[in-house]
């Protein structure tokens, strides 16, 4: 699977509204057949920063995502709300789901 983490630094006046601004793109991406997950989180250290964690089944799913109409629309819609170009880490790993973090195992 392809796992991507991206940081979006949003303009302060738009930060509280970012989930709404990105909602159509988020929903369309989550509905893609090759999307395993696509989730936003707001930084605890900087309220203007959102972190996106996404995963796609394989290279074909990743390619379909960036070639989709909703991706192209987001390329126009989202940047005006940003302070800087988003930062990204993109890697390929085996599997299609999360693994348990054994070091913090919960015991009954």
C-alpha positions as CSV (number, residue, x, y, z in Angstrom):
1,X,0.0,0.0,0.0
2,X,1.0,3.6,-0.5
3,X,1.0,5.6,2.8
4,X,1.1,9.4,2.7
5,X,1.4,11.9,5.4
6,X,1.1,15.6,4.5
7,X,1.2,18.8,6.6
8,X,-1.0,21.7,5.5
9,X,-0.3,25.1,7.0
10,X,-3.7,26.9,6.6
11,X,-4.2,30.7,6.7
12,X,-5.2,31.7,10.3
13,X,-8.5,33.1,9.1
14,X,-9.4,29.8,7.4
15,X,-8.0,27.3,10.0
16,X,-11.3,26.8,11.9
17,X,-13.1,26.2,8.6
18,X,-10.6,23.9,6.9
19,X,-12.6,20.7,7.5
20,X,-15.5,22.4,5.6
21,X,-13.2,23.8,2.9
22,X,-11.7,20.3,2.3
23,X,-15.0,18.4,2.8
24,X,-15.9,17.7,-0.8
25,X,-12.4,16.6,-1.7
26,X,-12.2,14.4,1.5
27,X,-15.5,12.7,0.8
28,X,-14.8,12.0,-2.8
29,X,-11.3,10.6,-2.0
30,X,-12.7,8.4,0.8
31,X,-15.2,7.0,-1.8
32,X,-12.5,6.0,-4.2
33,X,-12.3,2.2,-4.5
34,X,-8.5,2.1,-3.9
35,X,-8.5,4.4,-0.9
36,X,-7.9,2.6,2.3
37,X,-8.1,5.6,4.5
38,X,-8.0,9.4,4.3
39,X,-8.1,11.3,7.6
40,X,-7.4,14.8,8.8
41,X,-6.1,15.8,12.2
42,X,-5.5,19.2,13.6
43,X,-2.1,19.8,15.2
44,X,-2.0,20.3,18.9
45,X,1.1,22.5,18.6
46,X,-0.1,24.8,15.8
47,X,-3.9,25.3,15.4
48,X,-3.3,26.5,11.8
49,X,-1.7,23.1,10.8
50,X,-3.6,20.1,9.6
51,X,-2.0,16.7,9.1
52,X,-3.4,14.4,6.5
53,X,-2.9,10.6,6.8
54,X,-3.9,8.7,3.7
55,X,-3.4,5.3,2.2
56,X,-4.1,3.7,-1.2
57,X,-4.2,0.0,-2.1
58,X,-1.4,0.2,-4.7
59,X,0.2,2.4,-7.4
60,X,-2.8,2.1,-9.6
61,X,-5.1,3.4,-6.9
62,X,-2.6,6.3,-6.2
63,X,-2.5,7.2,-9.8
64,X,-6.3,7.1,-10.1
65,X,-6.5,9.5,-7.1
66,X,-4.2,12.1,-8.6
67,X,-5.8,11.8,-12.0
68,X,-9.4,12.2,-10.7
69,X,-11.6,15.2,-11.3
70,X,-12.0,15.9,-7.6
71,X,-8.2,16.0,-7.2
72,X,-7.9,18.5,-10.1
73,X,-10.6,20.6,-8.5
74,X,-8.9,20.5,-5.1
75,X,-5.7,21.7,-6.8
76,X,-7.6,24.9,-7.6
77,X,-9.7,25.2,-4.5
78,X,-7.3,24.4,-1.6
79,X,-4.1,26.4,-2.3
80,X,-5.7,29.9,-1.8
81,X,-6.4,28.9,1.8
82,X,-2.8,27.8,2.5
83,X,0.2,29.8,3.8
84,X,2.8,27.5,2.2
85,X,3.1,24.5,-0.1
86,X,2.2,21.4,1.9
87,X,5.0,19.0,3.1
88,X,4.7,15.3,2.3
89,X,6.1,11.9,3.1
90,X,5.1,9.2,0.6
91,X,6.2,5.6,1.0
92,X,5.2,2.1,0.0
93,X,4.7,-0.6,2.7
94,X,3.4,-4.1,2.7
95,X,-0.2,-4.8,4.0
96,X,-3.5,-3.0,3.7
97,X,-4.4,-2.1,7.2
98,X,-3.0,-0.7,10.5
99,X,-0.9,-3.0,12.8
100,X,-1.0,-3.0,16.6
101,X,1.6,-0.9,18.5
102,X,2.7,-3.8,20.7
103,X,4.8,-1.6,22.9
104,X,1.6,0.0,24.2
105,X,-0.5,-3.2,24.4
106,X,-3.6,-3.0,26.4
107,X,-4.0,-5.9,28.8
108,X,-7.3,-6.9,30.5
